[in-house]
Amino acid sequence: MLKELVLKNRSYRAFDESRPITERDMRELIELARFVPSGMNNQPLRYRIVSTPDELAKMHANTRYAAALSIQLPPEGQKPTGFIVMLRDSDVTSPEGLAQKDCGIAAQTILLAATEMGFGGCMIGSFDPVRLCADLSIGQRYKPLLVLALGTPAEKVVVEDANDQGNVIYYRDAENVHHVPKRKLEDILL
Ligand SMILES: Cc1cc2nc3c(=O)[nH]c(=O)nc-3n(C[C@H](O)[C@H](O)[C@H](O)COP(=O)(O)O)c2cc1C
């Protein structure tokens, strides 16, 4: 059921490092992303897989998680075991807005497929793009749009209805379960 997959596909920020996602797994995810819609069918997106220890360490140092929480995430020993960096190829003529939309569509498709494969991840917009390109030896032609942190989830995340005040700030309870309030249907229908 698609609904079950969508509900299971949460943003995970702690991973079981003993069950890593492999480069081959990530290639499979990107192979799927080839087929998603693209504005004007320009297909300006490019993907860079990160799976070696040296590059993983650089990505860990340049990604920020759950700014709304004052705890260290991911916890030590529970880091993502792979990253897919999503970039825009500036040699492909495409309006900036369309490339951003393409990126969202492809990112969600990749995460849904990863969830189906038993993995999970988190979209990361909080990184230094200049540092990322330097760390991964990516030329100026490519502009990083989004990072996908991936691995086997090792934490519990639940969605719940936002309260009547419309509070959508995520939080953790005493058992370290991560709660994500989502606005109710009647609050998002115009
Ligand atoms: C475009 C985008 C950028 C995001 N950037 C970050 C980020 O830098 N760090 C992070 O921990 N989560 C990031 N997230 C994850 C959101 O915090 C998360 O989607 C939100 O809290 C709702 O949780 P859910 O994905 O489980 O529904 C990002 C999500 C999106 C869609």
PDBQT file of the ligand as one rigid body, heavy atoms in Angstrom, charges set to zero:
ROOT
HETATM    1  C1  LIG A 201      13.764  20.513   1.466  1.00  0.00    +0.000 C 
HETATM    2  C2  LIG A 201      13.987  19.871   2.830  1.00  0.00    +0.000 A 
HETATM    3  C3  LIG A 201      15.162  20.148   3.521  1.00  0.00    +0.000 A 
HETATM    4  C4  LIG A 201      15.388  19.559   4.770  1.00  0.00    +0.000 A 
HETATM    5  N1  LIG A 201      16.576  19.805   5.421  1.00  0.00    +0.000 NA
HETATM    6  C5  LIG A 201      16.809  19.189   6.593  1.00  0.00    +0.000 A 
HETATM    7  C6  LIG A 201      18.066  19.393   7.252  1.00  0.00    +0.000 A 
HETATM    8  O1  LIG A 201      18.940  20.122   6.802  1.00  0.00    +0.000 OA
HETATM    9  N2  LIG A 201      18.285  18.713   8.422  1.00  0.00    +0.000 N 
HETATM   10  C7  LIG A 201      17.336  17.864   8.964  1.00  0.00    +0.000 A 
HETATM   11  O2  LIG A 201      17.596  17.273  10.011  1.00  0.00    +0.000 OA
HETATM   12  N3  LIG A 201      16.138  17.665   8.356  1.00  0.00    +0.000 NA
HETATM   13  C8  LIG A 201      15.859  18.297   7.192  1.00  0.00    +0.000 A 
HETATM   14  N4  LIG A 201      14.676  18.083   6.545  1.00  0.00    +0.000 N 
HETATM   15  C9  LIG A 201      13.712  17.138   7.120  1.00  0.00    +0.000 C 
HETATM   16  C10 LIG A 201      12.530  17.877   7.766  1.00  0.00    +0.000 C 
HETATM   17  O3  LIG A 201      12.941  18.405   9.010  1.00  0.00    +0.000 OA
HETATM   18  C11 LIG A 201      11.378  16.859   7.943  1.00  0.00    +0.000 C 
HETATM   19  O4  LIG A 201      10.854  16.555   6.672  1.00  0.00    +0.000 OA
HETATM   20  C12 LIG A 201      10.259  17.401   8.840  1.00  0.00    +0.000 C 
HETATM   21  O5  LIG A 201      10.723  17.572  10.160  1.00  0.00    +0.000 OA
HETATM   22  C13 LIG A 201       9.054  16.470   8.857  1.00  0.00    +0.000 C 
HETATM   23  O6  LIG A 201       9.424  15.165   9.249  1.00  0.00    +0.000 OA
HETATM   24  P1  LIG A 201       9.072  13.934   8.300  1.00  0.00    +0.000 P 
HETATM   25  O7  LIG A 201       9.968  14.022   7.082  1.00  0.00    +0.000 OA
HETATM   26  O8  LIG A 201       9.345  12.709   9.117  1.00  0.00    +0.000 OA
HETATM   27  O9  LIG A 201       7.638  14.076   7.912  1.00  0.00    +0.000 OA
HETATM   28  C14 LIG A 201      14.423  18.672   5.323  1.00  0.00    +0.000 A 
HETATM   29  C15 LIG A 201      13.257  18.399   4.602  1.00  0.00    +0.000 A 
HETATM   30  C16 LIG A 201      13.050  18.980   3.375  1.00  0.00    +0.000 A 
HETATM   31  C17 LIG A 201      11.775  18.646   2.623  1.00  0.00    +0.000 C 
ENDROOT
TORSDOF 0
